[in-house]
Amino acid sequence: MSYDNFSRYYDLLTDNVEYEKRADYFCRLLSLCGIKDGILLDLACGTGSISVAMAERGFDVIGVDSSIGMLNAAREKAFESGKQILLLNQSMDDIDLYGTVDCAVCVLDSINHLENAEQVRRTFEKVSLFMNKGGAFAFDVNTLHKHKTVLADNTFVYDLDELYCVWQNSYNESDGSVDIALDFFEEEDGAYYRSGESFTEQAYDLDEIAKWLEEAGFEVMGIFDDMTTEKAHPETERAVFLAKKK
């Protein structure tokens, strides 16, 4: 999955995401582990909105993403912000950094884009390997409840000034995953051009995720309902993990 077509339209499709509030929220989570500055790793940084927001809040940011298209957008966004952000073309489960980091974040369900449990475990192991003792790792995941009841087999249509997008989901009962197909229609000089992207989101059991974090050398400090410090519950759609490196 290259996500390069997706990268062209990602910011338009996530225009409703309040990145500033989300960055403040993740800062609050990191502070619960005593982390208020230092080197921050932004896993699957995408077009760099969170990377820039965290840099503006005093962190030295390293952003990694497997998509060249996403990184090109992030590089432009970092330049416009005036922030020095190191951007690396790497997969989450195969990061190779120049040194250690004080904390890491992974936002907007990127963990769900890892294809299987082994990739999730490798990601946690890699983050642990490059994190200083006492460092903090905060990330969110879409839950099985969201896959089954919200994403499900639904179709979503985005009719924007710059873009028309049809988002089609197909829920797999066997493992709780959702196959997602995106069709983009963009008008240029009176003609419509079509492109597409497809990928699968995997749902992982929250207790299993906690176990994999422990095995990788983290202590799970909390599993929260999105944008809160309230404990995740059976109807939580996005769960947020906070873990501390032992």
Stockholm file with secondary structure:
# STOCKHOLM 1.0

chainA/1-246         MSYDNFSRYYDLLTDNVEYEKRADYFCRLLSLCGIKDGILLDLACGTGSISVAMAERGFDVIGVDSSIGMLNAAREKAFESGKQILLLNQSMDDIDLYGTVDCAVCVLDSINHLENAEQVRRTFEKVSLFMNKGGAFAFDVNTLHKHKTVLADNTFVYDLDELYCVWQNSYNESDGSVDIALDFFEEEDGAYYRSGESFTEQAYDLDEIAKWLEEAGFEVMGIFDDMTTEKAHPETERAVFLAKKK
#=GR chainA/1-246 SS CCCHHHHHHHHHHTTTCCHHHHHHHHHHHHHTTTCSSEEEEEETCTTSHHHHHHHHTTEEEEEEESCHHHHHHHHHHHHHHTCCCEEEECCGGGCCCSSCEEEEEECTTGGGGSSSHHHHHHHHHHHHHTEEEEEEEEEEEECHHHIIIIITTCEEEEECSSCEEEEEEEECTTTCCEEEEEEEEEEETTEEEEEEEEEEECCCCHHHHHHHHHHTTEEEEEEEETTSSSBCCTTCSEEEEEEEEC
#=GC SS_cons         CCCHHHHHHHHHHTTTCCHHHHHHHHHHHHHTTTCSSEEEEEETCTTSHHHHHHHHTTEEEEEEESCHHHHHHHHHHHHHHTCCCEEEECCGGGCCCSSCEEEEEECTTGGGGSSSHHHHHHHHHHHHHTEEEEEEEEEEEECHHHIIIIITTCEEEEECSSCEEEEEEEECTTTCCEEEEEEEEEEETTEEEEEEEEEEECCCCHHHHHHHHHHTTEEEEEEEETTSSSBCCTTCSEEEEEEEEC
//
